[in-house]
Amino acid sequence: MELMSFILAHIDVLMARTVQHITLVGIAVGLAVLLGVPIGIAITQHKRVADCVLYMASVMITIPSIALFGLMIPLLSPIGYGVGPVPAMVAVLLYSLLPIIRNTHSAIHNLDPALREAAKGMGMHPWQRLCRVEIPIAMPVIMAGVRIAVVMNIGVMTIATYIGAGGLGDFISNGIAQTDRLQLITGALAVSVLAVFADYSLAALQRYWTPKGA
C-alpha cells in the first residue's frame, strides 16, 4: 500500500520519465536498426569482413555501460554534447549494433540457396530478391535481434541518468542517493514493466511482419 500510494502521488513524474525513457531508447535503437541491418546484409558477401565487424561489435558490448557512458563525455564535449541525452543515445546505439548486425547477417547468410535460385529463375534482380524474398523470410530473426537490443537497453539506459540523460533511471539514482526504497523500487519496477511490454509489443509486430507460412 505504501508503494502504491507513492506511485499514485508521483504518477505525473513517473509518466514523464517513462515517455523520456522510451524516447531515448527508441531513437537509439531505431538508428541502430537503420545502421545495423544494412551492415548485416552487406557483410554476408565477405566472410573476413563479417568476422571483423562482428568481432568489433562483440568487443563494444563487453565494455561496462557506466564506462562507456563516461567515455562519451570527453568524446562529445568538444561539440557541446558531453552530458545529457545525446551521449546516452550514442552509447545505447553502439550497444544495440551487435544483436542487430549478428541476427541480420545470420538470417541472410543461412537462407536456403534454393530460394535464391528460384527467385533468380523468376527473373528477379539482386535488389528485388533482397527486398521481396530474402528480407521478408529473414524478418523473424532480424526482429529477434531488435527485441534483444530493445529489452537489453531499456535496462542499460537507466545508468544514463548519471550523465544527465533523465528517464526512469532518475528514480533509481535518487533512491540510492537518498536511501529511499520507495523511489528505488518504483524505478526498478517501471523499468521491468516497460521491458516486458516492449518485448511483447515487438513480438506481436514480428508475427505481423512474418510472411504466412514462413
BELBEL-V572510 format. One line per field, one symbol per residue. ss: DSSP state (@ for helix, = for strand, . for the rest). psi: psi as a letter, one per 40 degrees, with the letter a starting at -180 (. if undefined). burial: I if it has 24 or more other ideal C-beta (glycine too) atoms within 12 Angstrom, else O. A space follows every 10 residues. Layout:
BEGIN
ss = ???
psi = ???
burial = ???
END
This chain:
BEGIN
ss = .@@@@@@@@. @@@@@@@@@@ @@@@@@@@@@ @@@@@@@@@@ @@@@@.@@@@ @@@@@@@@@@ @@..@@@@@@ @@@@@@@... ....@@@@@@ @@@@@@@@@@ @@@@@@@@@. ..@@@@@@@@ @....@@@@@ @@@@@@@@@@ @@@@@@@@@@ @@@@@@@@@@ @@@.....@@ @@@@@@@... @@@@@@@@@@ @@@@@@@@@@ @@@@@@@@@. ....
psi = dddddddddf dddddddddd dddddddddd dddddddddd ddeeehdddd dddddddddd eehhdddddd dddddeddee fdiadddddd dddddedddd ddddddddde ihdddddddd deehiddddd dddddddedd dddddddddd ddedddddde deffdaaedd dddddddefh dddddddddd dddddddddd ddddddddeh ihe.
burial = OOOOOIIOOI OOIIOOIIOI IIOIIIIIII IIIOIIIOII IOIIOOOOOI OOIIOOIOOI IOOOIOOIIO OIIOOOOOOO OOIIIIIIII IIIIIIIIII IIIIIIIIIO IOOOIIOOIO OOOOOOOOII OOIIIIIIII IIIIIIIIII IIIIIIIIII IIIIIIIIII IIIIIOOOOO OIIIOIIIII IOOIIOOIIO OIOOOIOOOO OOOO
END
